Amino acid sequence: MKVSPQLSDLSGMPKKEPEINNLRLPAIEIKQGLEKRIYAFAIDGKQLTNIATISRIHRDEEGLVDGYQRPEVLAHVAEIRRYLESENPLLPNALVVAFDESVQFEQSPIGPNDADDYAQVGVLTIPVDGSILEEEKPGWIVDGQQRTAAIQESSLESFPISVVGFITKDVAEQRAQFILVNETKPLPRPLIDELLPGVNGALPKRLALRVLPTRLLERLNNDEDSPLRGKIRTQTMPDGIIAANSIIQGLKSSISDGSLYCYRDSETGDGDIEAMLDLLKSFWSAVRQVFLHEWGKPSRKSRLMHGTGIRSLLSLMDEIVGEDVDEYRENPQRFEESLRFIEPVCKWSNGKWVFGSGNNIHEKKWNDIQNLGNDRKLVTEVLVKRYREMLK
């Protein structure tokens, strides 16, 4: 019999097809809303990693965020393990797992399925293939990473756990659920901010307001034509020199009532990201050109890359642009003209800032400027005052 090349190894012997075993688990399907379904079931915790992976956040070859889970907190894992190996351990809280569409639920022909209209019993079928890569497993652990690790490392032969799963092909929904489940623990703010650009769906208002700024930040930090590329410190770019939150707060202000406002969709909270990026890249390119000697240095050597420098300059951008947003997008050299005029009063890496006027003048050494509200206000006032003098 002729063997298909795809099923042969180099020796010419037939290659075995991957053996896929279906794990069939009794489960309860619970309806939530019009379309959502969740599935409650039990499984041996030692077997969970056969069907689900812990997807840690990283960036793929194209620089995009992939995954959404934190590395295990080793001390906490060890603590859980000691508890599990003690007498009569109990883990009553369910783990949360997101499944892809290879997982299927089949309603049982018998059972109390007529008892109500929001739950039914049946069988959840999950494919198990030992030959696939970790990231190709049908499940992702959204909540319960540390408990899973502790069970795997424990000396117990088995430990049944309860799991709540949901099925989706949309990674954005998985990320949204991960944030919502973990947000009260709390998750590290940098991790949340790096995940938000890839999230769709309902979020708490305070998080929803950060989605558009974080999408802009991600592009500014990754686009090849961005002057800020690689300079913003995030969870996956720890070598950046600008604190991500400084950029986010400045962008939020500009979107709410500054130069980026005209590109914002007030109904959806989204906006014309490309137009916003055109303006931002033009402005920061001009900043780099005018303050070349202070550019790209850590805040201990230059307050230009410092939280106060970043946010005061974004406030100045709003002042410069005014209502001529499209003109500055099309003629970025106008930014440079304005920045050249304010350059003499800027003391990013040496000298002293001069604040106030008349009898209320006071000075502050450049490296005494802190990322505090009062210092940001003082620096912003100096920059804006100098720019307005140019207009007279």
KETORSE-47395 format. One record per residue (C-alpha): residue in three letters; x, y, z. Coordinates in nm, 2 decimals. Layout:
BEGIN
{bapa Ala; {X; Y; Z}}
...
END
This chain:
BEGIN
{bapa Met; {0.00; 0.00; 0.00}}
{bapa Lys; {0.14; 0.34; -0.09}}
{bapa Val; {0.20; 0.56; 0.21}}
{bapa Ser; {0.12; 0.93; 0.19}}
{bapa Pro; {0.43; 1.15; 0.23}}
{bapa Gln; {0.26; 1.34; 0.50}}
{bapa Leu; {0.23; 1.03; 0.71}}
{bapa Ser; {0.59; 0.90; 0.66}}
{bapa Asp; {0.90; 0.97; 0.85}}
{bapa Leu; {1.25; 0.99; 0.70}}
{bapa Ser; {1.30; 0.62; 0.72}}
{bapa Gly; {1.01; 0.56; 0.49}}
{bapa Met; {0.81; 0.39; 0.77}}
{bapa Pro; {0.45; 0.50; 0.82}}
{bapa Lys; {0.42; 0.79; 1.07}}
{bapa Lys; {0.15; 0.75; 1.33}}
{bapa Glu; {-0.12; 1.01; 1.34}}
{bapa Pro; {-0.15; 1.20; 1.67}}
{bapa Glu; {-0.36; 1.01; 1.91}}
{bapa Ile; {-0.64; 1.24; 2.04}}
{bapa Asn; {-0.85; 1.12; 2.33}}
{bapa Asn; {-1.17; 1.29; 2.42}}
{bapa Leu; {-1.21; 1.37; 2.79}}
{bapa Arg; {-1.58; 1.35; 2.87}}
{bapa Leu; {-1.68; 1.52; 3.19}}
{bapa Pro; {-2.02; 1.56; 3.36}}
{bapa Ala; {-2.11; 1.93; 3.36}}
{bapa Ile; {-2.38; 2.18; 3.41}}
{bapa Glu; {-2.44; 2.44; 3.14}}
{bapa Ile; {-2.56; 2.77; 3.29}}
{bapa Lys; {-2.71; 3.04; 3.07}}
{bapa Gln; {-2.61; 3.40; 3.13}}
{bapa Gly; {-2.78; 3.67; 2.93}}
{bapa Leu; {-2.90; 3.60; 2.58}}
{bapa Glu; {-2.60; 3.42; 2.44}}
{bapa Lys; {-2.34; 3.35; 2.71}}
{bapa Arg; {-2.29; 3.00; 2.85}}
{bapa Ile; {-2.06; 2.88; 3.13}}
{bapa Tyr; {-1.99; 2.53; 3.23}}
{bapa Ala; {-1.93; 2.40; 3.58}}
{bapa Phe; {-1.75; 2.07; 3.62}}
{bapa Ala; {-1.50; 1.87; 3.83}}
{bapa Ile; {-1.16; 1.74; 3.73}}
{bapa Asp; {-0.85; 1.60; 3.89}}
{bapa Gly; {-0.62; 1.90; 3.94}}
{bapa Lys; {-0.33; 1.68; 3.83}}
{bapa Gln; {-0.50; 1.65; 3.49}}
{bapa Leu; {-0.59; 2.01; 3.44}}
{bapa Thr; {-0.26; 2.10; 3.26}}
{bapa Asn; {-0.34; 1.82; 3.00}}
{bapa Ile; {-0.62; 2.03; 2.87}}
{bapa Ala; {-0.53; 2.39; 2.97}}
{bapa Thr; {-0.22; 2.61; 2.96}}
{bapa Ile; {-0.11; 2.91; 3.16}}
{bapa Ser; {-0.06; 3.18; 2.90}}
{bapa Arg; {0.20; 3.43; 3.03}}
{bapa Ile; {0.22; 3.77; 2.88}}
{bapa His; {0.49; 3.83; 2.62}}
{bapa Arg; {0.53; 3.99; 2.28}}
{bapa Asp; {0.53; 3.79; 1.96}}
{bapa Glu; {0.77; 3.83; 1.67}}
{bapa Glu; {0.57; 4.12; 1.54}}
{bapa Gly; {0.58; 4.30; 1.87}}
{bapa Leu; {0.22; 4.24; 1.96}}
{bapa Val; {0.11; 4.14; 2.31}}
{bapa Asp; {0.04; 3.76; 2.33}}
{bapa Gly; {-0.09; 3.59; 2.64}}
{bapa Tyr; {-0.23; 3.74; 2.95}}
{bapa Gln; {-0.12; 3.56; 3.26}}
{bapa Arg; {0.13; 3.64; 3.53}}
{bapa Pro; {0.43; 3.43; 3.63}}
{bapa Glu; {0.36; 3.22; 3.94}}
{bapa Val; {0.43; 3.39; 4.27}}
{bapa Leu; {0.66; 3.12; 4.40}}
{bapa Ala; {0.62; 3.19; 4.77}}
{bapa His; {0.24; 3.18; 4.73}}
{bapa Val; {0.26; 2.86; 4.54}}
{bapa Ala; {0.47; 2.70; 4.81}}
{bapa Glu; {0.22; 2.81; 5.07}}
{bapa Ile; {-0.07; 2.66; 4.89}}
{bapa Arg; {0.13; 2.34; 4.83}}
{bapa Arg; {0.20; 2.30; 5.21}}
{bapa Tyr; {-0.17; 2.35; 5.28}}
{bapa Leu; {-0.27; 2.09; 5.02}}
{bapa Glu; {-0.03; 1.84; 5.17}}
{bapa Ser; {-0.18; 1.90; 5.52}}
{bapa Glu; {-0.46; 1.70; 5.67}}
{bapa Asn; {-0.81; 1.75; 5.51}}
{bapa Pro; {-0.73; 2.04; 5.27}}
{bapa Leu; {-1.02; 2.22; 5.10}}
{bapa Leu; {-1.02; 2.44; 4.79}}
{bapa Pro; {-1.38; 2.55; 4.75}}
{bapa Asn; {-1.33; 2.83; 4.49}}
{bapa Ala; {-1.36; 2.73; 4.13}}
{bapa Leu; {-1.08; 2.79; 3.88}}
{bapa Val; {-1.17; 2.97; 3.56}}
{bapa Val; {-1.07; 2.83; 3.22}}
{bapa Ala; {-1.14; 2.98; 2.87}}
{bapa Phe; {-1.18; 2.71; 2.61}}
{bapa Asp; {-1.16; 2.73; 2.23}}
{bapa Glu; {-1.43; 2.60; 2.00}}
{bapa Ser; {-1.29; 2.24; 1.99}}
{bapa Val; {-1.47; 2.19; 2.33}}
{bapa Gln; {-1.83; 2.09; 2.30}}
{bapa Phe; {-2.12; 2.05; 2.54}}
{bapa Glu; {-2.39; 1.78; 2.48}}
{bapa Gln; {-2.71; 1.80; 2.68}}
{bapa Ser; {-2.80; 1.48; 2.86}}
{bapa Pro; {-3.11; 1.30; 2.75}}
{bapa Ile; {-3.20; 1.23; 3.11}}
{bapa Gly; {-3.19; 1.45; 3.41}}
{bapa Pro; {-3.37; 1.75; 3.55}}
{bapa Asn; {-3.34; 1.96; 3.24}}
{bapa Asp; {-3.70; 2.07; 3.26}}
{bapa Ala; {-3.65; 2.21; 3.61}}
{bapa Asp; {-3.56; 2.56; 3.50}}
{bapa Asp; {-3.47; 2.76; 3.19}}
{bapa Tyr; {-3.12; 2.86; 3.28}}
{bapa Ala; {-2.93; 2.54; 3.36}}
{bapa Gln; {-2.91; 2.20; 3.21}}
{bapa Val; {-2.69; 1.89; 3.28}}
{bapa Gly; {-2.48; 1.71; 3.02}}
{bapa Val; {-2.13; 1.62; 2.91}}
{bapa Leu; {-1.85; 1.85; 2.83}}
{bapa Thr; {-1.61; 1.69; 2.57}}
{bapa Ile; {-1.25; 1.81; 2.57}}
{bapa Pro; {-0.99; 1.69; 2.32}}
{bapa Val; {-0.66; 1.57; 2.48}}
{bapa Asp; {-0.36; 1.55; 2.25}}
{bapa Gly; {-0.02; 1.50; 2.41}}
{bapa Ser; {0.17; 1.58; 2.09}}
{bapa Ile; {0.06; 1.94; 2.06}}
{bapa Leu; {0.24; 2.25; 2.18}}
{bapa Glu; {0.16; 2.41; 2.51}}
{bapa Glu; {-0.01; 2.71; 2.35}}
{bapa Glu; {-0.22; 2.49; 2.13}}
{bapa Lys; {-0.41; 2.32; 2.42}}
{bapa Pro; {-0.79; 2.38; 2.40}}
{bapa Gly; {-0.80; 2.57; 2.74}}
{bapa Trp; {-0.63; 2.87; 2.90}}
{bapa Ile; {-0.63; 2.92; 3.28}}
{bapa Val; {-0.78; 3.26; 3.34}}
{bapa Asp; {-0.79; 3.24; 3.72}}
{bapa Gly; {-0.62; 2.98; 3.93}}
{bapa Gln; {-0.27; 2.98; 3.80}}
{bapa Gln; {-0.11; 2.95; 4.15}}
{bapa Arg; {-0.35; 2.68; 4.27}}
{bapa Thr; {-0.28; 2.48; 3.96}}
{bapa Ala; {0.09; 2.51; 4.00}}
{bapa Ala; {0.07; 2.41; 4.37}}
{bapa Ile; {-0.14; 2.10; 4.28}}
{bapa Gln; {0.11; 2.00; 4.01}}
{bapa Glu; {0.40; 2.03; 4.24}}
{bapa Ser; {0.24; 1.86; 4.54}}
{bapa Ser; {0.31; 1.50; 4.65}}
{bapa Leu; {-0.07; 1.42; 4.62}}
{bapa Glu; {-0.16; 1.15; 4.37}}
{bapa Ser; {-0.48; 1.34; 4.28}}
{bapa Phe; {-0.68; 1.63; 4.40}}
{bapa Pro; {-1.03; 1.70; 4.25}}
{bapa Ile; {-1.11; 2.06; 4.19}}
{bapa Ser; {-1.41; 2.26; 4.06}}
{bapa Val; {-1.38; 2.45; 3.74}}
{bapa Val; {-1.60; 2.71; 3.56}}
{bapa Gly; {-1.53; 2.72; 3.19}}
{bapa Phe; {-1.65; 2.93; 2.90}}
{bapa Ile; {-1.61; 2.88; 2.52}}
{bapa Thr; {-1.49; 3.15; 2.29}}
{bapa Lys; {-1.28; 3.20; 1.98}}
{bapa Asp; {-1.21; 3.56; 2.07}}
{bapa Val; {-0.88; 3.62; 2.25}}
{bapa Ala; {-1.00; 3.98; 2.33}}
{bapa Glu; {-1.29; 3.83; 2.54}}
{bapa Gln; {-1.05; 3.60; 2.72}}
{bapa Arg; {-0.83; 3.90; 2.81}}
{bapa Ala; {-1.13; 4.10; 2.92}}
{bapa Gln; {-1.24; 3.81; 3.15}}
{bapa Phe; {-0.89; 3.78; 3.29}}
{bapa Ile; {-0.88; 4.15; 3.38}}
{bapa Leu; {-1.23; 4.15; 3.53}}
{bapa Val; {-1.16; 3.83; 3.73}}
{bapa Asn; {-0.83; 3.95; 3.86}}
{bapa Glu; {-0.88; 4.33; 3.88}}
{bapa Thr; {-0.98; 4.33; 4.25}}
{bapa Lys; {-0.68; 4.13; 4.37}}
{bapa Pro; {-0.52; 4.36; 4.24}}
{bapa Leu; {-0.33; 4.30; 3.92}}
{bapa Pro; {-0.02; 4.51; 3.87}}
{bapa Arg; {-0.12; 4.84; 3.69}}
{bapa Pro; {0.14; 4.80; 3.42}}
{bapa Leu; {0.01; 4.45; 3.33}}
{bapa Ile; {-0.35; 4.58; 3.31}}
{bapa Asp; {-0.24; 4.88; 3.09}}
{bapa Glu; {-0.05; 4.65; 2.85}}
{bapa Leu; {-0.35; 4.42; 2.82}}
{bapa Leu; {-0.62; 4.69; 2.77}}
{bapa Pro; {-0.53; 4.76; 2.40}}
{bapa Gly; {-0.64; 4.41; 2.31}}
{bapa Val; {-0.96; 4.41; 2.51}}
{bapa Asn; {-1.32; 4.45; 2.37}}
{bapa Gly; {-1.64; 4.45; 2.56}}
{bapa Ala; {-1.77; 4.60; 2.88}}
{bapa Leu; {-1.52; 4.72; 3.14}}
{bapa Pro; {-1.56; 4.93; 3.45}}
{bapa Lys; {-1.56; 5.30; 3.36}}
{bapa Arg; {-1.22; 5.38; 3.52}}
{bapa Leu; {-1.07; 5.10; 3.30}}
{bapa Ala; {-1.26; 5.19; 2.99}}
{bapa Leu; {-1.12; 5.54; 3.00}}
{bapa Arg; {-0.77; 5.40; 2.98}}
{bapa Val; {-0.83; 5.18; 2.67}}
{bapa Leu; {-0.78; 5.45; 2.41}}
{bapa Pro; {-0.47; 5.60; 2.58}}
{bapa Thr; {-0.32; 5.25; 2.61}}
{bapa Arg; {-0.38; 5.17; 2.24}}
{bapa Leu; {-0.20; 5.50; 2.15}}
{bapa Leu; {0.08; 5.41; 2.40}}
{bapa Glu; {0.12; 5.07; 2.24}}
{bapa Arg; {0.16; 5.21; 1.89}}
{bapa Leu; {0.39; 5.49; 2.01}}
{bapa Asn; {0.61; 5.23; 2.18}}
{bapa Asn; {0.62; 4.99; 1.88}}
{bapa Asp; {0.57; 5.17; 1.55}}
{bapa Glu; {0.89; 5.20; 1.36}}
{bapa Asp; {0.83; 5.57; 1.27}}
{bapa Ser; {0.76; 5.66; 1.63}}
{bapa Pro; {1.02; 5.88; 1.81}}
{bapa Leu; {0.91; 5.71; 2.14}}
{bapa Arg; {0.97; 5.36; 2.01}}
{bapa Gly; {1.10; 5.13; 2.29}}
{bapa Lys; {1.13; 5.42; 2.53}}
{bapa Ile; {0.81; 5.36; 2.73}}
{bapa Arg; {0.86; 5.12; 3.03}}
{bapa Thr; {0.59; 4.85; 3.02}}
{bapa Gln; {0.56; 4.49; 3.15}}
{bapa Thr; {0.71; 4.35; 2.83}}
{bapa Met; {0.95; 4.64; 2.77}}
{bapa Pro; {1.11; 4.68; 3.12}}
{bapa Asp; {1.41; 4.87; 2.97}}
{bapa Gly; {1.20; 5.17; 2.87}}
{bapa Ile; {1.29; 5.50; 3.05}}
{bapa Ile; {0.95; 5.67; 3.05}}
{bapa Ala; {0.69; 5.55; 3.29}}
{bapa Ala; {0.39; 5.43; 3.10}}
{bapa Asn; {0.14; 5.59; 3.35}}
{bapa Ser; {0.29; 5.93; 3.27}}
{bapa Ile; {0.21; 5.89; 2.90}}
{bapa Ile; {-0.14; 5.75; 2.98}}
{bapa Gln; {-0.24; 6.03; 3.21}}
{bapa Gly; {-0.11; 6.29; 2.97}}
{bapa Leu; {-0.30; 6.13; 2.68}}
{bapa Lys; {-0.62; 6.09; 2.89}}
{bapa Ser; {-0.61; 6.47; 2.96}}
{bapa Ser; {-0.56; 6.55; 2.59}}
{bapa Ile; {-0.83; 6.32; 2.48}}
{bapa Ser; {-1.08; 6.45; 2.73}}
{bapa Asp; {-1.03; 6.83; 2.67}}
{bapa Gly; {-0.72; 6.88; 2.47}}
{bapa Ser; {-0.59; 6.86; 2.11}}
{bapa Leu; {-0.69; 6.49; 2.07}}
{bapa Tyr; {-1.05; 6.56; 2.16}}
{bapa Cys; {-1.16; 6.64; 1.81}}
{bapa Tyr; {-1.05; 6.28; 1.70}}
{bapa Arg; {-1.25; 6.11; 1.98}}
{bapa Asp; {-1.59; 5.94; 1.93}}
{bapa Ser; {-1.79; 6.06; 2.23}}
{bapa Glu; {-2.04; 5.78; 2.19}}
{bapa Thr; {-1.81; 5.48; 2.17}}
{bapa Gly; {-1.51; 5.62; 2.36}}
{bapa Asp; {-1.29; 5.52; 2.07}}
{bapa Gly; {-1.14; 5.75; 1.82}}
{bapa Asp; {-0.94; 5.80; 1.50}}
{bapa Ile; {-0.62; 5.65; 1.63}}
{bapa Glu; {-0.42; 5.71; 1.31}}
{bapa Ala; {-0.50; 6.09; 1.32}}
{bapa Met; {-0.41; 6.10; 1.69}}
{bapa Leu; {-0.08; 5.92; 1.62}}
{bapa Asp; {0.01; 6.16; 1.33}}
{bapa Leu; {-0.02; 6.45; 1.57}}
{bapa Leu; {0.16; 6.28; 1.86}}
{bapa Lys; {0.45; 6.15; 1.64}}
{bapa Ser; {0.49; 6.50; 1.49}}
{bapa Phe; {0.50; 6.66; 1.83}}
{bapa Trp; {0.75; 6.42; 1.99}}
{bapa Ser; {0.97; 6.42; 1.68}}
{bapa Ala; {1.00; 6.80; 1.72}}
{bapa Val; {1.07; 6.76; 2.09}}
{bapa Arg; {1.35; 6.51; 2.01}}
{bapa Gln; {1.49; 6.75; 1.75}}
{bapa Val; {1.49; 7.06; 1.98}}
{bapa Phe; {1.60; 6.89; 2.30}}
{bapa Leu; {1.84; 6.64; 2.13}}
{bapa His; {2.10; 6.65; 2.42}}
{bapa Glu; {1.84; 6.57; 2.68}}
{bapa Trp; {1.65; 6.32; 2.47}}
{bapa Gly; {1.66; 5.95; 2.56}}
{bapa Lys; {1.83; 5.99; 2.89}}
{bapa Pro; {1.69; 5.84; 3.22}}
{bapa Ser; {1.51; 6.08; 3.45}}
{bapa Arg; {1.81; 6.09; 3.69}}
{bapa Lys; {2.01; 6.26; 3.41}}
{bapa Ser; {1.73; 6.45; 3.24}}
{bapa Arg; {1.38; 6.55; 3.35}}
{bapa Leu; {1.27; 6.56; 2.99}}
{bapa Met; {1.19; 6.19; 3.01}}
{bapa His; {1.06; 6.23; 3.36}}
{bapa Gly; {0.68; 6.22; 3.45}}
{bapa Thr; {0.68; 6.60; 3.49}}
{bapa Gly; {0.85; 6.66; 3.16}}
{bapa Ile; {0.63; 6.42; 2.97}}
{bapa Arg; {0.30; 6.56; 3.11}}
{bapa Ser; {0.39; 6.92; 3.10}}
{bapa Leu; {0.50; 6.89; 2.74}}
{bapa Leu; {0.17; 6.72; 2.64}}
{bapa Ser; {-0.01; 7.01; 2.81}}
{bapa Leu; {0.20; 7.24; 2.60}}
{bapa Met; {0.11; 7.05; 2.29}}
{bapa Asp; {-0.26; 7.11; 2.36}}
{bapa Glu; {-0.18; 7.48; 2.41}}
{bapa Ile; {0.02; 7.51; 2.08}}
{bapa Val; {-0.23; 7.32; 1.87}}
{bapa Gly; {-0.55; 7.50; 1.98}}
{bapa Glu; {-0.81; 7.46; 1.71}}
{bapa Asp; {-0.55; 7.41; 1.43}}
{bapa Val; {-0.51; 7.03; 1.48}}
{bapa Asp; {-0.51; 6.93; 1.11}}
{bapa Glu; {-0.26; 7.21; 1.02}}
{bapa Tyr; {-0.01; 7.08; 1.28}}
{bapa Arg; {-0.06; 6.72; 1.15}}
{bapa Glu; {0.03; 6.84; 0.80}}
{bapa Asn; {0.30; 7.09; 0.90}}
{bapa Pro; {0.49; 6.93; 1.19}}
{bapa Gln; {0.77; 7.19; 1.15}}
{bapa Arg; {0.54; 7.44; 1.33}}
{bapa Phe; {0.59; 7.24; 1.65}}
{bapa Glu; {0.96; 7.28; 1.62}}
{bapa Glu; {0.93; 7.66; 1.58}}
{bapa Ser; {0.72; 7.69; 1.90}}
{bapa Leu; {0.96; 7.46; 2.09}}
{bapa Arg; {1.26; 7.65; 1.99}}
{bapa Phe; {1.10; 7.96; 2.15}}
{bapa Ile; {1.04; 7.79; 2.48}}
{bapa Glu; {1.38; 7.61; 2.49}}
{bapa Pro; {1.56; 7.89; 2.68}}
{bapa Val; {1.34; 7.85; 2.99}}
{bapa Cys; {1.37; 7.47; 3.00}}
{bapa Lys; {1.61; 7.33; 3.25}}
{bapa Trp; {1.58; 6.96; 3.19}}
{bapa Ser; {1.93; 6.85; 3.28}}
{bapa Asn; {2.11; 7.15; 3.43}}
{bapa Gly; {2.05; 7.49; 3.59}}
{bapa Lys; {1.75; 7.61; 3.78}}
{bapa Trp; {1.38; 7.66; 3.68}}
{bapa Val; {1.25; 8.00; 3.76}}
{bapa Phe; {0.89; 8.01; 3.88}}
{bapa Gly; {0.65; 8.29; 3.95}}
{bapa Ser; {0.69; 8.66; 3.87}}
{bapa Gly; {0.76; 9.00; 4.04}}
{bapa Asn; {0.81; 8.96; 4.41}}
{bapa Asn; {0.70; 8.60; 4.40}}
{bapa Ile; {0.99; 8.45; 4.20}}
{bapa His; {1.15; 8.14; 4.33}}
{bapa Glu; {1.39; 7.89; 4.18}}
{bapa Lys; {1.43; 7.51; 4.19}}
{bapa Lys; {1.72; 7.31; 4.08}}
{bapa Trp; {1.65; 7.08; 3.77}}
{bapa Asn; {1.70; 6.76; 3.96}}
{bapa Asp; {1.48; 6.87; 4.25}}
{bapa Ile; {1.18; 6.86; 4.02}}
{bapa Gln; {0.96; 6.56; 4.13}}
{bapa Asn; {0.67; 6.39; 3.96}}
{bapa Leu; {0.42; 6.56; 4.19}}
{bapa Gly; {0.12; 6.76; 4.10}}
{bapa Asn; {0.26; 7.09; 4.22}}
{bapa Asp; {0.59; 7.05; 4.03}}
{bapa Arg; {0.40; 6.95; 3.71}}
{bapa Lys; {0.18; 7.26; 3.75}}
{bapa Leu; {0.48; 7.49; 3.80}}
{bapa Val; {0.67; 7.35; 3.50}}
{bapa Thr; {0.36; 7.36; 3.28}}
{bapa Glu; {0.29; 7.72; 3.37}}
{bapa Val; {0.64; 7.82; 3.28}}
{bapa Leu; {0.62; 7.65; 2.94}}
{bapa Val; {0.27; 7.79; 2.85}}
{bapa Lys; {0.36; 8.14; 2.97}}
{bapa Arg; {0.67; 8.15; 2.75}}
{bapa Tyr; {0.48; 8.02; 2.45}}
{bapa Arg; {0.21; 8.28; 2.49}}
{bapa Glu; {0.47; 8.55; 2.49}}
{bapa Met; {0.57; 8.44; 2.14}}
{bapa Leu; {0.21; 8.51; 2.03}}
{bapa Lys; {0.20; 8.87; 2.15}}
END
